[in-house]
């Protein structure tokens, strides 16, 4: 398994390199001038020439790409053209929210989608089956931006001043300030380096940080702010997982070993849980991994609608302001996330089905 993992990681290097090259080119062919996008439309030619010289944008594109790869090999993602800060610092601030939102959305999709699909398969052509499939079709068809706006309108406007009211935007309410767990524990954290990045990353995941510090106020407030965007982001994956679980379970329920188990007199629940569901999970796991990757890369609309400062919104702001280092750095993180997710899914096959061996 270790050799298989190493081979997969090595094979992913050309893919990531290709993504970097493609994003590098596309970011620069987008209409617009980074100088005027950042300094304003009235920036003089002399100011733009000085801006391009300071940022290295006056060099030919091949030279810029070589410099970028050289810096990237040293762990330097560059500095944001807009904020003048290292991209890694912005990642420390923005990525934890997207990871938290993505995990929450996928958890909702798994908890609801897979059981709904299994229920529909075991009660084929029943009211539960028809209701589940109609709901799944509606869920797949609803645009995220429309659903997000409708959820915000329902829970923040129509249900305002009721127990069901939820905040329509932001990550925490005004006055709610989380204390990093390392300060609570009295740990000394270096100002820079991998340890500093990891510790800061964890502390910026407000739900996880509040659990570590046993801060109930921050936990409750962070969860309430995450409910609406997580539901909006989870709807399409939930519908896809429900449909995939149903079709996969129907296929497995028609196998000979399932009919044999029924012929032995086993109850339906035992047939499903002991003999069918684990084999039916293999294609579902693949789809779930792909959906997590799509959630990571598709959080742009959700984070923009709900005013969340995550990776998706950072990429959107980077595109509108022609902030090339932000676009390249955050897309690189998304690409690496895709590779890691696919590797994890492949490794999980041997656990779900012992007949599968990874050579």
C-alpha positions in Angstrom: 0.0 0.0 0.0 2.9 2.4 0.8 4.5 1.7 -2.7 1.1 2.3 -4.3 0.7 5.6 -2.5 4.2 6.7 -3.5 3.5 5.8 -7.2 0.2 7.8 -7.1 1.8 10.8 -5.5 4.6 10.8 -8.1 2.1 10.4 -10.9 0.2 13.4 -9.6 3.2 15.7 -10.0 2.7 16.2 -13.8 -1.0 16.8 -13.2 -0.4 19.5 -10.6 2.3 21.0 -12.8 -0.2 21.1 -15.7 -2.8 22.8 -13.5 -0.2 25.4 -12.5 0.8 26.1 -16.1 -2.8 26.3 -17.2 -3.9 28.6 -14.4 -0.8 30.8 -14.8 -1.6 31.3 -18.5 -5.4 31.8 -18.0 -4.9 34.3 -15.2 -2.9 36.5 -17.5 -5.1 36.3 -20.6 -8.1 37.5 -18.6 -9.0 41.0 -19.9 -7.8 43.7 -17.5 -4.7 45.3 -16.2 -3.6 44.3 -12.6 -2.2 47.7 -12.1 -5.4 49.6 -12.8 -7.5 46.9 -11.1 -5.6 47.6 -7.9 -4.5 51.2 -8.1 -7.6 52.4 -9.9 -8.6 53.3 -13.4 -7.0 56.7 -13.2 -3.5 55.3 -12.5 -0.9 57.0 -14.7 1.3 55.1 -17.1 4.4 55.9 -15.0 2.7 54.5 -11.9 1.7 51.3 -13.7 5.2 50.8 -15.1 6.6 51.2 -11.6 4.0 48.8 -10.2 4.8 46.2 -12.8 8.5 46.5 -12.2 8.1 46.1 -8.4 5.8 43.1 -8.9 7.9 41.4 -11.6 5.1 41.7 -14.1 7.3 43.5 -16.7 9.2 40.2 -17.4 8.2 37.9 -20.3 5.6 35.2 -19.3 8.1 32.3 -19.6 10.5 34.1 -17.2 7.7 34.8 -14.8 6.6 31.2 -14.8 10.2 30.0 -14.2 10.6 32.4 -11.3 7.2 31.2 -9.9 8.2 27.5 -10.0 11.5 28.3 -8.4 9.9 30.1 -5.5 7.2 27.4 -5.2 9.9 24.8 -4.9 11.2 26.7 -1.9 7.7 26.9 -0.3 7.1 30.5 -1.3 3.7 31.1 -2.9 4.5 34.8 -3.5 3.0 37.9 -2.2 -0.5 39.2 -3.0 -0.5 42.1 -5.5 -3.6 43.5 -3.8 -2.7 43.1 -0.1 1.1 43.0 -0.3 1.1 40.1 2.1 2.4 36.5 1.6 -0.1 34.2 0.1 0.6 31.6 2.8 -0.6 34.1 5.5 -3.8 34.6 3.6 -4.2 30.8 3.3 -3.8 30.6 7.1 -6.8 32.9 7.4 -9.0 31.7 4.5 -8.5 28.0 4.1 -9.7 26.9 7.6 -13.2 28.3 7.0 -13.5 26.5 3.6 -12.3 23.2 5.1 -14.8 23.6 8.0 -17.6 24.5 5.6 -16.7 21.6 3.2 -16.5 19.0 5.9 -19.8 20.2 7.4 -21.5 20.2 4.0 -20.2 16.7 3.1 -21.3 15.4 6.5 -24.8 16.6 5.9 -24.8 15.1 2.4 -23.6 11.7 3.7 -25.9 11.6 6.7 -29.0 12.3 4.7 -28.1 11.2 1.1 -26.9 7.7 1.7 -29.6 6.5 4.1 -32.2 8.1 1.8 -30.8 6.2 -1.2 -30.7 2.9 0.7 -34.3 3.4 2.0 -35.5 4.1 -1.5 -33.8 1.0 -2.9 -35.1 -1.3 -0.2 -38.6 0.1 -0.7 -38.6 0.3 -4.5 -41.6 1.9 -6.1 -43.0 2.9 -2.8 -44.0 6.4 -1.6 -40.6 6.7 0.1 -38.8 5.8 -3.1 -40.7 8.2 -5.2 -40.4 11.0 -2.7 -36.7 10.5 -2.4 -36.1 10.5 -6.1 -38.3 13.6 -6.7 -36.4 15.4 -3.9 -33.1 14.3 -5.4 -34.0 15.6 -8.8 -35.1 18.9 -7.3 -31.9 19.1 -5.3 -29.7 18.5 -8.3 -31.7 21.1 -10.3 -31.5 24.0 -7.8 -28.6 26.5 -8.4 -26.6 27.1 -5.3 -26.8 30.9 -5.6 -30.6 30.8 -5.7 -30.9 28.3 -2.9 -28.5 30.3 -0.7 -30.5 33.5 -1.2 -33.8 31.7 -0.5 -32.4 30.1 2.7 -31.1 33.5 3.9 -34.5 35.2 3.1 -36.4 32.4 4.9 -34.4 32.0 8.1 -33.1 35.6 8.4 -36.1 37.6 7.3 -39.3 35.6 7.4 -38.3 33.7 10.6 -36.6 36.7 12.3 -37.2 36.9 16.0 -38.2 33.2 16.2 -36.3 30.3 17.6 -35.6 29.1 14.0 -33.9 32.4 13.0 -30.3 32.0 11.7 -27.7 34.6 10.7 -27.6 35.2 6.9 -23.9 36.1 6.6 -20.6 36.3 8.4 -18.7 33.7 10.4 -19.3 35.0 14.0 -21.5 37.5 15.6 -20.2 40.9 16.7 -18.6 40.7 20.1 -17.9 36.9 19.9 -14.1 36.6 19.9 -12.5 33.1 19.9 -9.4 32.7 21.9 -6.8 30.5 20.1 -6.3 27.1 21.8 -2.5 27.6 22.1 -3.1 30.7 24.2 -5.5 28.9 26.5 -3.0 26.1 26.9 -0.1 28.5 27.4 1.9 27.2 24.5 4.7 29.1 22.9 4.3 29.1 19.1 7.0 30.2 16.7 6.2 33.2 14.6 6.8 31.4 11.3 7.4 27.9 9.9 5.4 24.7 9.5 4.5 24.4 13.2 3.2 28.0 13.2 1.1 27.4 10.1 -0.5 24.2 11.5 -1.3 25.7 14.9 -2.7 28.9 13.3 -4.7 26.9 10.8 -6.3 24.8 13.6 -7.0 27.9 15.7 -8.8 29.5 12.7 -11.2 26.6 12.5 -13.5 28.2 15.0 -15.6 25.1 15.7 -12.6 22.9 16.3 -10.9 25.6 18.3 -14.0 26.1 20.5 -14.1 22.4 21.2 -10.5 22.3 22.2 -11.0 25.4 24.5 -14.4 24.2 25.7 -15.9 27.6 24.7 -19.6 27.0 24.3 -20.5 30.5 23.2 -18.1 30.5 20.2 -19.1 26.9 19.3 -22.8 27.7 19.3 -22.4 30.9 17.4 -20.0 29.4 14.8 -22.3 26.5 14.2 -25.3 28.8 13.7 -23.5 30.8 11.1 -22.4 27.7 9.3 -25.8 26.0 9.0 -27.2 27.9 6.1 -24.1 27.9 3.8 -23.5 24.2 4.6 -27.0 23.3 3.7 -26.8 25.3 0.5 -23.5 23.7 -0.4 -24.6 20.2 0.6 -27.8 20.1 -1.4 -26.5 19.0 -4.8 -24.0 16.4 -3.4 -26.8 15.1 -1.1 -29.0 14.5 -4.1 -26.3 12.9 -6.2 -25.3 10.6 -3.3 -29.0 9.6 -2.8 -29.4 8.7 -6.4 -26.1 6.8 -6.5 -26.8 4.9 -3.3 -30.2 3.8 -4.6 -28.8 2.5 -7.9 -25.8 0.8 -6.3 -28.0 -0.8 -3.6 -30.5 -2.0 -6.2 -27.7 -3.6 -8.2 -26.4 -5.4 -5.1 -29.8 -6.5 -3.9 -30.2 -8.4 -7.1 -27.0 -10.5 -6.7 -27.1 -14.2 -6.0 -25.6 -14.0 -2.5 -28.3 -11.6 -1.4 -31.0 -13.9 -2.7 -29.3 -16.8 -0.9 -29.3 -14.8 2.3 -33.0 -14.2 2.0 -33.6 -17.9 1.1 -31.9 -18.8 4.4 -34.6 -16.8 6.2 -32.7 -13.8 7.3 -34.6 -10.6 8.0 -34.6 -7.8 5.5 -32.6 -5.5 7.8 -29.9 -8.1 8.4 -29.7 -8.8 4.7 -29.2 -5.1 3.9 -26.8 -4.2 6.8 -24.7 -7.4 6.8 -24.6 -8.5 3.2 -25.5 -5.7 0.9 -24.6 -2.2 2.1 -20.9 -2.6 2.4 -20.5 -3.8 -1.3 -22.9 -1.1 -2.4 -20.7 1.5 -0.8 -17.8 1.1 -3.2 -19.1 3.3 -6.0 -20.7 5.6 -3.4 -17.3 6.3 -1.8 -15.9 7.2 -5.2 -18.8 9.7 -5.8 -18.4 11.0 -2.2 -14.7 11.7 -2.8 -15.5 13.5 -6.0 -18.2 15.5 -4.3 -15.8 16.7 -1.6 -13.4 17.9 -4.3 -16.3 19.7 -6.0 -17.4 21.2 -2.7 -13.9 22.6 -2.1 -13.7 24.1 -5.6 -17.3 25.1 -5.7 -17.5 27.2 -2.6 -17.1 30.4 -4.5 -20.8 31.2 -4.9 -21.7 30.0 -1.4 -19.0 32.0 0.4 -19.8 35.1 -1.7 -23.5 34.9 -1.0 -23.1 34.4 2.7 -20.2 36.8 3.1 -17.7 34.2 4.2 -14.0 35.0 3.8 -12.9 31.6 2.6 -10.9 30.2 -0.3 -13.7 30.5 -2.8 -14.3 34.2 -2.1 -10.5 34.8 -2.1 -10.3 33.3 -5.6 -13.2 35.4 -6.8 -11.7 38.5 -5.4 -8.3 37.5 -6.9 -9.9 37.2 -10.3 -11.7 40.5 -10.2 -8.6 42.3 -9.0 -6.2 40.3 -11.3 -4.3 39.2 -8.2 -2.2 36.5 -9.9 -0.4 35.0 -6.8 -3.8 34.6 -5.0 -5.3 32.8 -7.9 -2.3 30.5 -8.4 -1.8 29.8 -4.8 -5.4 28.9 -3.9 -6.0 26.9 -7.1 -2.8 25.0 -6.2 -4.3 24.1 -2.8 -7.5 23.0 -4.4 -5.6 20.8 -6.9 -3.6 19.2 -4.1 -6.8 18.6 -2.2 -8.3 16.8 -5.2 -5.2 14.5 -5.5 -5.3 13.8 -1.7 -9.0 13.0 -1.7 -8.7 10.6 -4.7 -5.8 8.8 -3.1 -7.7 8.4 0.1 -10.7 7.1 -1.8 -8.5 4.5 -3.6 -6.9 3.4 -0.3 -10.3 3.0 1.3 -11.3 0.3 -1.3 -9.2 -2.3 0.3 -10.8 -1.7 3.6 -14.4 -1.8 2.3 -13.7 -4.9 0.1 -10.9 -7.2 1.3 -10.9 -8.8 -2.1 -9.4 -5.6 -3.5 -5.6 -5.5 -3.3 -3.6 -2.4 -4.1 -0.4 -3.5 -5.8 
